[in-house]
Every structure is written in structure tokens, then in C-alpha cells.
């Protein structure tokens, strides 16, 4: 190695002359790098990071990055050789930890390796620490749960009031796949007038947390009765998105009730614990919505039927009361009419008797007057014959006057006979009474009675309805 003379560099606070700096070759630099990294290249250690830039070309090439977002996040190249890849994949699937794909957080066991032709330092993944991966995930989950409980907002969304008829739905899920169609198909078949809008978002990978949280906030501003958060299930690593603080807090702070159907691992995600309600699959959410609306419809139908029945009972009571009142009024009218008719008949009979007596007295008075008048006239005629030459004319006038008086008395007698109730019975009429003595004045009343008394001019007749419906 030859020194380079005549130049000076400033390294931090030190000024270094080119006369004291050696020139290295690239190979020399790699030798120093590999020498300094030898403990990490010869000894296996654990490295925690999120898989990114995953590419499968016989071997699996990727990078491991810190979970911190931003362009300055630390990243290192990584590789899983084919000899280890099948075994690691099998272990992941058998433990329910998903696939090796982007945004999956792992705790890898391996060593550093260098590849001089490409100028690359890589971390060779030989194994995954599955227990540590699960423990770290659980520890983060418990920390977030404790924080929400301490803040007093863990069950904030559960306290949101859900409409009795939640027909306007905001759907937060992936635009691809059949999850949204499985959900909406049940709503359509119900026949109720549901309306919904899809808010698409990624549903896999922890790097999608901020995106999903933002989409949930958008749906919350849409004025819906309910927001449903859907995913078609998956492995534990694939569902880690629903344990992230961004997604969990977006559900907690949502002013609209949120129902979740994350999949069959529903008990393993924190979102289900803080949501208003959690079910297993999207179809179950749709079925629960339909049942809620149907239950409201049945309750309202029953309420209306009870109200109609109460009104019908009230109407029947009012009708019975009106009938009773009408019967009392009609009975009173019958009694009053009977009393009036009896009183009228008595008055007519008294008037008839009075008229007869008056007529007899008038006739006697007329007879006495006539006799006295004849005597007086005879005496007068004897003394005043010359002046009474017209006696015959005067006698005729007196007879005419007496005849007129007799005709008036006869007309009064005829009028009294017409007003006498007995004369009505003598003309063929009859008075009908029921068993209680009430007068029957209509055919409808007569048809309802089983026993009837008929009062006629010469007596009374009692009749009873036979089995054929005829009064005999």
C-alpha cells in the first residue's frame, strides 16, 4: 500500500494530512469489514424486523426493516436459502403464523454473510424464533390494552348507541376478493332497504395500519348507522394489522358503532375487543343486521296490533255503553209516551164527559127557553096579534138557530170519538207489548221478542214464538 502525498482531509475535529493516509484496495476494505464483522458472521444471533421487498428466485430474497415508518428507517438485506425455506414455511403454516410475505414481522435466527462481487452484506436467515415472535406480539398487545384501559376509552365504541334499524352501512375491507359480496348478498336477500358504501383498504400487513386507520376515519364522517370492518380470516401474522395501535385507536375513537368480522381467529385480535360487537365471519354480521331489523319490524307489528286491539276494545265498550244508554233513553221514552197517551186519553175522556154534560144542560136550557118563549109568545101574540103578523117567520128563525146549535154539538161529539183510543182499537188497530210491558214500535223489536202481548178492542192476546219462528 502506497501513501498519497500533498493532500489534507478534515475528519471530525482532526485535520489529517494525506502524507499519513494509506491507500486501500477494495479487497483490503472487504477484508477489514469481514474482520470487524467476523463475530456476527461466525455466530448465530436473533434479528427482529419486518419483511420487505420479498422476491422468490429459488432462494427467498428480502430485506428486514424496523417497524418505524419513514425514509430513514433502518434496513438490511436478508436471504433464506432454498435448503431452509421449505422447512421454515412448513413451521409457519403448522403454527398458524402465515406466509413469508411483505409487512410480516419476524424474529429471525441467522448470521451475517458478505458477497463481494455485489458489494452486499446480508443476513442469512436459517431459522425463525416462533415463540419469541408470539411473545413479542402478545407483549405489545398487552401494553396497548393496558394503555386504553388506563385512558378510560377501552369500551368507548361499545357505549355508542346503535340505531334500532341500522340500514345505512359503511363497509371497510379490501376491494379485491369476495368478502364484501358475501356480506352484501345476505343484505340483498333480506328484502329490507339496506344501503351501503365500500371504503377499500389493505387488510394485510402491519404497514397498512395507517391506511386502514385513515379509511375508518373517512367512513366515520359519512353519517352511517353502522361501520363494518371485514376480513376473510387468516393466520396470526396476517391478522397482526388488527392489533396495531393505529387501527385499534381508530375504532376506539370512532363515533359510529363498529361491528367486526375479522375471521375465524376472532379471539386473537384487539380490534374485536374494543369494537361495538365482534362476530366470526362477514355473513354473520349481515345476518345479525337482518335479524335486528326483523326484530324491530316484529316488535312494531306487535305494538300496532296491541294498539289496534286496545282501540277495538274501547270501541266495543263505547258501543255497549251507547246501546245501554240508548235502551234507557228508549225505555224512558216508552214510559213517558205511555204516560202521555194515558194522560191524553184521560183528558179526552174527561173532555168528552164534560162536553156531554154541557150538551145536556144546553139542551135542557134550550127546551126550557123554548117552552117559556112559546108561553111568552102566545101571551104576547094574544095581546099584540096585530104587531106579530110575522110570527111564523120568527118561529122558523128560532128553529134554524136551534138546529145550528145541535149540529155544533154533534160535530164536537164526533171529534171526541175520533180522539178516544178505544175508537182506534175498534178500527182494527192493536197495541203490542213485550214481557216487561214496553211498547213495541218497530218490526226489528218484534222479531227479537220470544213473547208478545197484543191489546185489542175487546181484550188482550198473548203470543209465543214457535220453533219455526212464528208467533202463535
HUPEWO-V876090 format. One record per residue. N is the residue number from 0. RES is the residue in one small letter. PSI is psi in whole degrees, 0 to 359 (999 if undefined). OMEGA is omega in degrees with one decimal (* if undefined). D_LAST is the distance of its C-alpha to the last C-alpha in whole Angstrom. Layout:
# HUPEWO-V876090
N;RES;PSI;OMEGA;D_LAST  N;RES;PSI;OMEGA;D_LAST
This chain:
# HUPEWO-V876090
0;x;127;-176.5;151  1;x;138;178.9;153  2;x;154;176.7;153  3;x;123;-171.9;152  4;x;159;170.4;154  5;x;11;178.6;154  6;x;155;179.1;150  7;x;135;176.1;149  8;x;152;175.7;145  9;x;117;179.6;143  10;x;102;-177.3;141  11;x;237;179.5;139  12;x;3;-177.9;141  13;x;143;175.1;144  14;x;122;-174.0;146  15;x;130;178.7;147  16;x;143;179.4;150  17;x;343;-179.1;150  18;x;337;-176.7;153  19;x;5;-177.2;152  20;x;132;179.4;149  21;x;157;176.2;149  22;x;126;-179.6;147  23;x;152;169.7;144  24;x;165;178.3;143  25;x;320;178.3;140  26;x;319;177.3;140  27;x;320;179.9;142  28;x;317;179.1;139  29;x;324;178.3;136  30;x;320;179.1;139  31;x;320;179.5;138  32;x;312;-178.9;135  33;x;328;177.3;134  34;x;318;-179.9;137  35;x;331;-179.4;135  36;x;4;-174.9;131  37;x;321;178.4;133  38;x;327;-179.5;131  39;x;346;-179.9;127  40;x;338;-178.0;128  41;x;350;-178.4;129  42;x;136;178.5;127  43;x;142;177.9;123  44;x;168;-178.1;121  45;x;142;179.3;117  46;x;124;-178.9;116  47;x;132;179.6;113  48;x;174;179.9;112  49;x;131;-179.5;109  50;x;135;175.0;110  51;x;162;176.2;110  52;x;45;-176.6;112  53;x;130;179.9;111  54;x;127;-178.3;112  55;x;112;174.9;112  56;x;77;-171.5;115  57;x;301;169.1;116  58;x;158;177.9;117  59;x;116;179.1;114  60;x;139;179.9;116  61;x;189;172.3;114  62;x;152;176.1;115  63;x;127;-177.1;114  64;x;152;173.0;113  65;x;157;-178.3;113  66;x;344;-179.6;109  67;x;133;-178.6;110  68;x;159;176.3;109  69;x;163;-175.0;112  70;x;338;-176.5;115  71;x;10;-179.4;117  72;x;143;-178.8;115  73;x;143;-177.2;118  74;x;147;177.4;117  75;x;143;177.0;119  76;x;148;179.6;119  77;x;158;179.7;118  78;x;143;171.5;118  79;x;116;-178.2;116  80;x;155;-175.3;118  81;x;328;-178.4;116  82;x;334;179.3;118  83;x;343;-170.6;115  84;x;313;-177.9;113  85;x;318;-179.3;111  86;x;317;-179.3;111  87;x;319;178.3;110  88;x;315;179.7;107  89;x;317;-179.8;106  90;x;319;179.2;106  91;x;312;-177.8;104  92;x;319;-177.5;101  93;x;334;179.6;101  94;x;3;178.1;101  95;x;29;-177.4;98  96;x;9;172.1;101  97;x;202;-176.1;100  98;x;166;173.2;103  99;x;95;-178.1;106  100;x;172;-175.2;105  101;x;146;176.2;106  102;x;13;175.1;105  103;x;127;-179.4;105  104;x;134;-177.7;106  105;x;161;167.4;109  106;x;104;-172.4;111  107;x;148;176.1;114  108;x;126;-178.9;117  109;x;207;-176.1;120  110;x;163;176.6;123  111;x;150;177.9;125  112;x;146;178.4;127  113;x;150;176.6;129  114;x;96;-171.8;129  115;x;318;-178.3;133  116;x;328;179.8;132  117;x;359;-179.0;129  118;x;43;-171.3;130  119;x;137;169.1;127  120;x;124;-175.9;126  121;x;156;174.4;123  122;x;118;-178.9;121  123;x;115;-178.8;121  124;x;118;179.7;117  125;x;336;-177.3;117  126;x;162;174.1;114  127;x;140;176.6;111  128;x;90;-173.6;111  129;x;319;-179.6;107  130;x;319;179.4;107  131;x;322;176.9;108  132;x;315;-179.7;106  133;x;322;-179.0;103  134;x;317;179.7;105  135;x;320;178.4;106  136;x;318;179.4;102  137;x;321;179.8;101  138;x;316;177.4;103  139;x;322;179.8;102  140;x;316;-179.6;99  141;x;323;177.6;99  142;x;315;-179.9;101  143;x;319;178.6;99  144;x;315;-179.9;96  145;x;321;179.7;97  146;x;317;-179.7;98  147;x;321;179.0;95  148;x;319;179.8;94  149;x;324;178.8;96  150;x;349;178.9;95  151;x;23;-177.0;92  152;x;11;-176.0;90  153;x;319;-178.6;90  154;x;28;-177.9;86  155;x;317;-178.0;86  156;x;331;177.3;84  157;x;333;-179.3;82  158;x;353;177.1;81  159;x;138;-179.1;80  160;x;124;179.4;76  161;x;135;179.4;75  162;x;145;177.0;72  163;x;335;179.6;68  164;x;78;-178.8;68  165;x;93;-177.0;72  166;x;338;-179.1;72  167;x;116;-170.3;76  168;x;134;169.3;78  169;x;124;-175.1;82  170;x;121;176.9;83  171;x;110;-179.9;87  172;x;183;178.4;89  173;x;143;178.2;91  174;x;333;178.3;90  175;x;162;177.7;92  176;x;182;-174.1;90  177;x;6;-174.4;86  178;x;309;-178.2;85  179;x;325;179.5;83  180;x;323;175.8;82  181;x;323;-179.8;80  182;x;309;-174.8;79  183;x;334;-179.8;77  184;x;321;178.4;76  185;x;320;178.9;73  186;x;319;-178.9;73  187;x;317;-178.0;72  188;x;340;-177.4;70  189;x;333;-177.7;67  190;x;352;177.2;66  191;x;160;-173.8;67  192;x;64;175.2;69  193;x;147;171.6;72  194;x;146;-176.2;75  195;x;164;175.0;79  196;x;137;-179.6;82  197;x;132;172.1;85  198;x;95;-172.7;88  199;x;145;177.5;91  200;x;160;172.6;94  201;x;145;-177.6;96  202;x;18;-179.8;94  203;x;141;175.2;97  204;x;134;-178.4;100  205;x;338;179.7;101  206;x;347;178.9;103  207;x;5;-175.1;100  208;x;312;-178.7;99  209;x;322;178.7;100  210;x;312;-179.0;98  211;x;320;179.1;95  212;x;318;178.2;95  213;x;321;179.4;95  214;x;320;177.9;92  215;x;320;177.5;90  216;x;320;176.8;91  217;x;315;179.7;90  218;x;325;-179.8;87  219;x;331;179.8;86  220;x;0;-175.5;87  221;x;357;178.1;84  222;x;36;-178.3;81  223;x;159;173.8;79  224;x;330;-175.0;77  225;x;144;172.0;78  226;x;131;177.4;82  227;x;131;179.6;82  228;x;115;-168.5;86  229;x;146;169.0;86  230;x;148;-174.5;88  231;x;35;178.5;88  232;x;183;179.2;90  233;x;177;179.7;93  234;x;169;-176.8;96  235;x;319;179.8;97  236;x;328;179.7;100  237;x;334;-179.9;98  238;x;4;-179.1;95  239;x;336;177.3;98  240;x;325;-175.3;97  241;x;6;171.5;94  242;x;356;-178.3;96  243;x;150;-176.0;98  244;x;323;-178.3;98  245;x;314;-178.4;98  246;x;316;-178.2;95  247;x;316;-179.7;93  248;x;328;177.5;94  249;x;325;176.7;92  250;x;318;-179.9;89  251;x;318;-176.2;89  252;x;358;-177.9;90  253;x;130;179.0;87  254;x;350;178.0;85  255;x;137;176.0;82  256;x;139;-178.6;81  257;x;125;171.7;82  258;x;138;-175.7;81  259;x;145;168.0;84  260;x;85;-174.3;84  261;x;339;179.6;87  262;x;194;-174.6;87  263;x;347;177.1;87  264;x;42;-171.5;90  265;x;330;-175.9;87  266;x;355;-172.2;88  267;x;6;179.8;92  268;x;141;-175.6;92  269;x;334;179.7;92  270;x;320;-179.5;90  271;x;330;-178.7;87  272;x;327;-176.8;87  273;x;347;-178.5;87  274;x;163;178.8;85  275;x;321;177.3;81  276;x;146;179.4;80  277;x;135;176.6;82  278;x;177;-171.0;80  279;x;311;-174.9;82  280;x;161;-178.9;82  281;x;322;179.2;81  282;x;326;179.5;78  283;x;322;176.8;77  284;x;313;-179.9;77  285;x;318;179.8;75  286;x;319;178.8;72  287;x;323;177.3;72  288;x;314;179.9;72  289;x;317;179.9;69  290;x;323;179.4;67  291;x;315;179.5;68  292;x;319;180.0;66  293;x;320;178.6;63  294;x;320;177.5;63  295;x;319;179.8;63  296;x;317;179.8;60  297;x;319;178.7;58  298;x;317;179.4;58  299;x;321;177.9;57  300;x;316;179.1;54  301;x;320;179.3;53  302;x;317;179.3;54  303;x;318;179.5;52  304;x;319;177.8;49  305;x;321;178.8;49  306;x;317;178.9;49  307;x;319;179.4;46  308;x;319;178.1;44  309;x;320;178.3;45  310;x;319;179.5;44  311;x;318;177.9;41  312;x;317;179.2;40  313;x;319;178.5;41  314;x;319;178.6;39  315;x;320;177.8;36  316;x;317;179.4;37  317;x;322;179.3;37  318;x;316;178.2;34  319;x;319;178.8;32  320;x;320;179.2;34  321;x;319;178.5;34  322;x;317;179.5;30  323;x;317;179.0;30  324;x;319;179.1;32  325;x;321;179.5;30  326;x;318;178.5;27  327;x;319;179.4;29  328;x;315;179.9;30  329;x;318;178.0;27  330;x;317;178.2;26  331;x;320;178.6;29  332;x;317;178.5;29  333;x;313;-179.9;25  334;x;315;179.7;27  335;x;319;179.8;30  336;x;319;179.1;28  337;x;313;179.2;26  338;x;321;179.3;29  339;x;317;-178.9;31  340;x;320;177.3;28  341;x;317;179.0;28  342;x;320;179.1;32  343;x;318;179.8;32  344;x;319;178.6;30  345;x;320;179.0;33  346;x;319;178.8;36  347;x;319;179.0;35  348;x;319;178.0;34  349;x;319;177.8;38  350;x;321;178.9;39  351;x;315;179.4;38  352;x;319;178.6;39  353;x;318;-179.6;42  354;x;319;179.0;43  355;x;315;178.7;42  356;x;318;179.4;45  357;x;320;179.7;47  358;x;316;179.9;47  359;x;317;178.9;47  360;x;320;180.0;50  361;x;320;179.9;51  362;x;315;178.8;51  363;x;317;-179.9;53  364;x;321;179.7;56  365;x;317;180.0;56  366;x;314;179.3;57  367;x;319;179.4;59  368;x;321;-179.1;61  369;x;315;179.4;61  370;x;315;179.2;62  371;x;321;-179.7;65  372;x;320;178.5;65  373;x;315;179.9;66  374;x;314;-179.3;69  375;x;321;-179.1;70  376;x;318;-180.0;70  377;x;316;178.0;72  378;x;318;-178.4;75  379;x;322;-179.2;75  380;x;326;-179.7;75  381;x;324;-178.6;78  382;x;332;-174.3;80  383;x;41;178.9;79  384;x;318;-177.4;79  385;x;326;-176.9;81  386;x;348;-176.9;79  387;x;43;179.1;76  388;x;340;-178.4;76  389;x;28;-178.8;73  390;x;319;-177.7;71  391;x;322;179.9;68  392;x;318;-180.0;68  393;x;321;179.0;67  394;x;318;178.9;65  395;x;322;179.4;63  396;x;319;178.1;62  397;x;316;178.5;61  398;x;322;179.1;58  399;x;319;178.8;57  400;x;317;178.2;57  401;x;322;178.4;55  402;x;320;177.9;53  403;x;319;178.0;52  404;x;320;179.4;51  405;x;320;178.2;49  406;x;320;178.8;47  407;x;320;178.1;47  408;x;321;-179.7;45  409;x;320;178.7;42  410;x;320;177.8;42  411;x;321;177.3;41  412;x;316;-179.9;39  413;x;317;-179.9;37  414;x;320;178.6;37  415;x;322;178.0;35  416;x;321;-179.2;33  417;x;327;-178.4;31  418;x;354;179.7;31  419;x;121;179.4;29  420;x;330;-178.6;26  421;x;331;178.0;25  422;x;327;177.6;26  423;x;319;179.0;24  424;x;325;179.7;21  425;x;341;179.2;22  426;x;2;175.1;23  427;x;0;179.5;19  428;x;162;179.1;18  429;x;153;176.5;16  430;x;129;-177.2;16  431;x;136;179.3;14  432;x;150;174.5;15  433;x;188;-175.1;15  434;x;332;-179.3;15  435;x;1;178.1;19  436;x;6;178.1;19  437;x;144;179.6;20  438;x;135;177.3;19  439;x;119;-173.5;17  440;x;359;-179.1;19  441;x;159;178.8;19  442;x;325;-179.8;16  443;x;320;178.2;18  444;x;320;-179.6;17  445;x;321;-177.8;13  446;x;337;-179.1;13  447;x;343;-173.8;15  448;x;138;176.7;13  449;x;340;-177.3;10  450;x;132;-174.9;9  451;x;142;174.1;10  452;x;130;178.0;11  453;x;120;178.0;12  454;x;123;-177.0;15  455;x;182;-172.2;16  456;x;326;-173.5;19  457;x;11;177.8;19  458;x;194;-178.7;17  459;x;154;179.1;14  460;x;131;178.0;10  461;x;132;-175.4;8  462;x;145;179.5;5  463;x;141;-176.7;6  464;x;129;-178.9;6  465;x;178;-179.3;7  466;x;335;177.2;10  467;x;0;178.4;10  468;x;12;-176.8;9  469;x;138;177.4;6  470;x;125;-178.0;4  471;x;999;*;0
